[in-house]
Structures are given as structure tokens and as C-alpha cells.
């Protein structure tokens, strides 16, 4: 048989950025964007559910190097979703650039634009905010039909009908089934009923969320972002800012990890808003803490599985119910829940007589869009225990002592215990953030 010579198949192809990566050349957002633009920082809420009664930025705006500070009174009133999904998105339009109603610890209260990071940090300390603290929905198991509404606003809008209802704290709800599940289960020799809990996980990519914005020579908004969703990001910015997509160009450089977290437009809207207001280039780089408390983690879920089988082990019926914690905002909530059922049940449908997948995706508030906030109180408790241990100090022996304490008392493995011990030991500001 004659061997055909192909142009590309079975050929080694060099990646376009291979040599740049190999030689350490500039490829990432901060490497390829010019210096000299404004530094953008965000003042965040300390409350899980509150209304901003009064915010005083007067003194902060007078601080040297501060260009401007923006609050909920300054931004457009267009609700949008930051999920990187094809239009019309299943995720509800439930966000504003800044909302007077803050819904998780870490929600944005003010945007600070300054000449330097130091000036922005100084301004942040000078802003005075008075909150009306509201009762919060702290457990996603009690969120559905809770009298406390996470999103009571009248302009909450679902582009797709996925069973969501903000008056019930529901982002999505539904049932997909085939056959009479209850009848088949009742006829089975073996019935297994189990409930599983999967926690939220943060992707913790090396490069945090970050974006640079300026106006190009044609007056278009030019965005350089560490993102996985260039075209979705453009559409999201268009709706949030109220400008045509043709006036926005999004550029994606090499990104330092994303793992799905950057399938959400987490940070781009803030420097973009500053650039449109000031006409100047702006840059926002999330700290590691911000990436943890206001990122886009995997959703926490509780999954109940009922399985019916014959004595010979043949599975006859599956009944699955998933309760998903979407956090304070609904991005990706209606779609990620489907992975628990739509992806798992088909593995068994060859012999199934009946199956059912039901789900509710709920809004709670303490966790918000983060994995750290849900553990904030437990971390605080750990700190209180540690600081009262005999011999509390900052020596190397203390570090080893804490490592062993985490491993033995908290039942963590050795690697995790070492990591947490070093975190407590080395980060002087960490305690102040927790207490």
C-alpha cells in the first residue's frame, strides 16, 4: 500500500509561543502591557448581607495620587452575568458593577483608581462606609423558600427558562426522568440510599485574575485579560457597560493557569469602567486573597442517590437529587449542577428500567462566590485555639508544633498540615484578616 505523505499529520509542530516560554520572554498580561496606567483596587464588604446606607469618599479622593473613587451611585444599572456561556446564557442576570446591596463577604463596595498601588491602598483606608446589616442565608440547605431573599430586586432576569425564581432563592430547578422510578424501586430486591457532599474548591491557578484596559486609536475599549473566554468577555462587558460589542476588543495573552476559573469574567469590568470614565489606561491585579474570596470556584453540592437492583447485582433504577450551592450570584449554577446527573446516569442506562434526576440550585450568602468565606469562621476558631496553645510564639519549633497539631488533632494529612502551619506562621497580616 502506497504511503501518503501528509503536510501536517504525524508532523511535529512548534507552538507559536514555545521559544518565548523557553527563553523567559514576555508573554503574560503584566509582561506585555505598558507601565504608567492607573492602578485599580476594590473596597470589599465585610458583611454577608447588607445595604450600603452611606459611603463617604470625600477625604479618600483628596489623598495624594488618587484619581477617582466610584460607588454604586456612579455605575450603570444594567444587570448582567459574568459566566462565560453562549448567549442566551442559562445563568441569570443578577449582578451590577457595584450594587448597593452587598451579598457576600468580599462583594465590591467601591472602585479606587489611583496613580500607584500605595495611593490606592491609602485611599481604601480613608473610605467610610455605614452599612445596614441584614439577616443572611448562611446554609444552602435552608436557602430554598427562605423568607430572607438573596436577590429581592425586581430587575433580576433569567435569559433562559431553567426553573429559576429569585423570590424562592432559586437559580435553577428541574427534573428529567424516564419510566416509573418509584414503582421500580419498590420492586427491587436491593435498595441503596446514600447522600454525598462535595465541597467547593478553588482552582488556585498561579496567575490570579487580572486585566489591563485602555482606549485604542479608534476610541475602542481595548482589554488585555488573563481569560479563557475572549468573545464571551466582550459580550459581558458590552452589556455591563452599556456600549456596543463593536466598541470593544479583547486580547488574550498566555495565561498562567485557569482550570475553568477564567471561564468567568471575574475582574475585567472594573478597570474597563475606570478607563471609560477617565480615558486612561488602567490595570487590576487580584491578590491571592481576592482570587480566593471573589473568584469562580467549583460549586458545593449535596447529592442524594437512591439505587435499586436485583439480587444478581443488575441495576434497575436510579433516582438522583442534587442540591447545589451557587453562592451569592448565579454564574454557571444552572449548568454545573447537570454534571452530577446528566453525565453520571447515562453510564447505567443500558440496563435501567427507570431513572430520575432532580435538582435545585440555590443562593446562599456566607460562601458567596468563594471557598474561603465558607471556612472563615472555622479558620477564626483555629486561630483562637492556636494562639492559646502553651508556648505560642514565632520560633521554628513552634512551626513544627503547629504542623503536628494540625496533623493529629485536625486529622489533616502531613502535606496539608505543613502548608497550613507555614501559612499561619509566615503571614503577619493573616491574623488581622481573620479576626
N, C-alpha and C positions, 0 to 999 in steps of 0.2 A: 504494500500500500504506500502510495506516494506521500511523503511527509510535507505538509504545507507549512511554509514559513510565515509566521504572523508578525505583524508590526508591533503589537503591544502585549498579546497573550504570551505568558511564560517569559516575559522580559522584566528585568529589574528596572524600576522607575524611581528616580530620586525625588523625594518630596521637595516642594518648592522652597521650604524654609529649613531644609536639612542642614545646610552649611552654616546658616545663621545660628541655629541652635548649637551645633557642634562647636562653633568658634566663639560662642557667647556674644553674638551681635544683638543689637536692639530688635526685639520682636514683640514685646508685651506693651500694654497700654501706656504705662508710665515711661517706658523706654522711648516710644516713638512720638509722643506728644510733646509740644514745646513747653518750656517753663514760662512763668510770668503771668499766668492766668490767675483768676480768683480761686481761693480755697473755699470750698463749701463744707459746712458741718451742720449737723442736725441736733437740735434740742429734743429730747425724748421724754415721754411721760413716765412718771414713777408709779402710776396707778393703773390697775387693770380695767377700770371702768370709771370714767369721769367726764365732766363737761368743763371746758375752759371758761371760767366766769370772767376773768380779767387777765390780760397779759400786758406787761409794761416793758417795752423795749427801748424807751427813751434814753436812759443812761447808757445802755449797751451800744446803741447806734453812735454815741459820741466818743466811744473808745477809739484810740488811735488805730488806724488800719482797717476799721470796719466800714464796708461799703454800704451794706443794707441788711435788714433783717425782715423776713416775711412770715406772716402768721396766716391763720385760716381766713382772715378778712381780706387777704391780698390775692388769693388763688382763684382760678376758675371753679365754677360749681358743677363741672362735668364729672359724673361718676363713671368709673372705668374699672377694668380688671387688669391685673399685671400678669396673668397666666399666658404663657406662650402657646396659644392654641389657635387653630384655624377659625376664621370668622364664619358664622357667628359662634362665639365661644360658649361652651357649656357653663363656664364659670360666671357667676353673677357680677354685674357692675355695682360694686359696693364700696369703692374707695373714692376719696378725694385726695388731691396732692397733700393738703393738710386739712384735717377735719377738726371742727370744734369739739366733737365727741371723740375722745380717745378710748381705744378698746382693748389695749393690752399694754403691759409694762414694756415700753420701748416704742410705742406709737409716736409719730412725729408731731411736735408741737410748734416748732419754728425752724426756718431755714436761715442759716447765717452765711453771708457772703463777705469775705474779708481778703485783705491782701496777703496775709500769711496765716499759717495754722495757729501760731501763737496768738495772733489778734482774734481769731475766731474762738479759740478756747477762752480767752479773756472775756469776750462778749457773752459767751454762753453762761458764765458765772454771774453776769450782771443782769440777765433777764429775770424778771419777777413774774411768776405765774400763780394765779389763785384758781384753785380747782373746786368744783362741786363734786365730791367723791360719791359715786353711785354704787349700789349693791351690784356685785359681779357674779356671773355664772362661772364657777370655778371647776366644775366637773362635767365633762362631756356626756357622762351618763345621765345627768339631770337636765341637760340643756334643752332637749326637745319639749316643747309646750311649757317651758318655764315662764312664769309671769315676768321675769326680767328679760327684756329683749336686747340682744346684742346690736341689732340693726333695726331700730324703730323708725328710721327715716322713710318718708313717703316716696322718694325717688329711687329706692332700691329696685334694680331692674335685671331680670334674667333674659339674656338674648335668646336662650334656648329653653324649651319647657322640659325640665328634668325633675319636676316634683318639688322644687324649692319653694319655701314660703318664709319670708323674714318675720312674719308675725308668729311663727312657731319655732324660730331659731333653726330652720332647716335650709341647708344649701341645696340638697337633693334628696329624693326619696323615691323608691320604686320597688317593683317585684317583677322578676322574669321567671316563668315556670313552664313545665310540661308534665302532663299527667296528674293523677290524684296522689300527691305526696303523702298526705295523712293516712289515706287508706292503705297504701303500700307499706308504709312504716308500721302500721298496726298489724299487718300480716307477716312481718319479718320475724325470723327466729332470734335474731340478734339485733339489738338497738344500742347504739353508742351515742351519747350526748355529751359533748365537750365544749368548753369555752376557752378560747385562746386570746391572749393580749399581746399585741405587738406595739412597742413604744415608738415615739417619734425619734428620728435620727437625723443629725445634721451632717451634711456631706463633708464639711471641714476641708474644702479644697485649699491648696497652698495660697493661691492668689484670691483675696477676698473680692467682694463686689466693688466695682469701680468704673467710673466713666469720665470722659473729658468731652466738653462741648464748646463749640464756637460757631460763628457765622461765616460761611464761605463768601467768595467774591460775588456771588449772586444773591446774597442775603438769605440763603437756605440755612437751616439749623443742621450743623454737622456734628454727629455724635460718634465718638470712638469709645466703644464699650467692650468690656470683657464679658461677652454674652454668647449664648448658644442660639439665639433667636433673632437674627438681624431684621428680617422682614416683619415678624410679629412685633418686635420692639418699635419699629417705625409706626405701625398701626396703633399701638398702645399710646405712644407719645402724641400722635395726631389727635386721638380722642381726648386724652387728658389735658392737653394744652389748647385744644380748640383751633388747630391750624391744619391745613391740608397735608396729606401724605407727600404730595409733590414738593412741599417746602422742607422736607426732612430727608437727610441722607445718613444712614447708619453704617459705620465701618467696624468690622470685627477683626482685630489683630489676633495673634496667637494668644490663647488663654491658658492661664496656669491652673487648669482643673475646673471642672464644673459639676460633673456627675449628676446632671439634672437640675441642680440648684439654679444654674444660669439659664434654664428654660423659662425663667420668670424674670420679668423686667423689674428687678428689686430697687435699683438706685438711679436709673438714668433720668427720671423725670425731674429730680431736684436740681442738678446742675443745668439741665436744659431750661428749666424755668428761670434760673438766675441769668443765663445767657440771653434769653429773650427780654428780660427786664432791664438788664444793664448794657447789652450789646457787647459784652466782653466774654472772653474765654473763661471757662470755669471747670474745676476738677473736684470730684468727690471720690474719696477712697475710704471704704468702710474699715474700721478697726476690726480686729479679730472678735472682740466682744459684740460689736454691732452685727457682724456676719452671723453670730450665734443667736442673738436675741431677735433679729429682724430679718432673717433670711427666708429660705424656702425649703424647709426640711421635709423628710418623708412623714406622712401623716400617721398619727397614732390610731390604732384600730382595736376594737374588741369583736371577735368573731365566734359566733356560736355555730357549731356543726352537729347536725343530727344525721346519723348514718344507719341505714337498715340493710341487713344482709341475711342470707341463708346460712345454715349450719356448715355448708361446704365452703363458705367464705365469699360467695358471689354477692357483690354489692348490688342491691336492687333500687335503693332510693337515697338521695342526698337532699338535705334541707339546710341551707346556709343563710345566716343572718349576720350582717356586718354593720356595726355602729362605728362611724368614722369621725375623728376629731379634726376638723378643717382649720381650727384656730379662729382668730377674730375676723379673718377675711377668707373669702371662699375660693381663692385661686386653686385650680386643679382638683378641688374637692369632688365634683361630680364624676371625674374620670378615674382618679386613682382608686376610688372605692371599688370600681369594677374589676380591678386586677385580682381582688380577693375571691371573686366568684366567677366572672366571665372567663378568666384564664385557668381556673382550677377545675371547675365542674366538667368541661369538655374532656378532661383526661379520663373520665369514667363513663362517658355517655354511651360507649359501645354496648354495655350490658345493663344500663339503667332503665328501669321501668318508669321512673318519675324523678323529677328534680325541681328545686325551687331556690332562687337566690333573691333575698330581700335585703334592702339596705336603707339606712338613714345616715346622712352626712350633716353633722350639727356644728353650730357656732358655740364654742365656749370662749372664755376670755383670759384666764390666767396665763395659759400657754401662749396665746396669741399666735404669731407665726414663727414660733421658736421652740427649740428644745431646751434652752436653759431656763426660761421663766418657769416652766412646769416643775423644775427642780430647785427653784430659788429658795423656797422655804426649807427644804431638806438640806441644801448646802449651808444655809444660815445656821441650822441646828448642828451640823457637823462642826462648823467653826466654833460655836459656843462650847461644844464638848471638848474640842482640841485645846482651846485657849485655857481651859480649866484643868487640863491634864497636869500632873506633877512634873515640874521641870520644863514647863513651856518656855521656849526661847528660840534662838536662831542659829544654833550650832549644828554641825554636821551630824552629831549623834542624835539631835532632835529630828533631823530629816529621816534617819534610819528608824527612829522610834515611831514616827508618823506612818512611814511605809508599812511597818509591821502591824501597826494598829489598824490601818485600813484593810490589810490583808486578812487579819484574824477576826477582828470584831465586825467588820462590814462585809466580810465574805467576798471581797474583790480578789481577782487574780493578781499575781505579783507585778505584772507589767502595768496594769491599771493603777495598782496601789502606788507604784513608783511615780507614775505620771501625776497623780493627784497630789501626792506628797510634795513633789517639786513645785507644782502649781501654787499650793498654799505657802510654801517656804520662800519662793523667789519673788512672787508678785506682791509688792508692798501695797499697791492700790486695790488689790483684790478684796481685802477685808472691808475697805470703805464702801465698795460697790455692793457688798452683800448685806451690810448692817446699816 
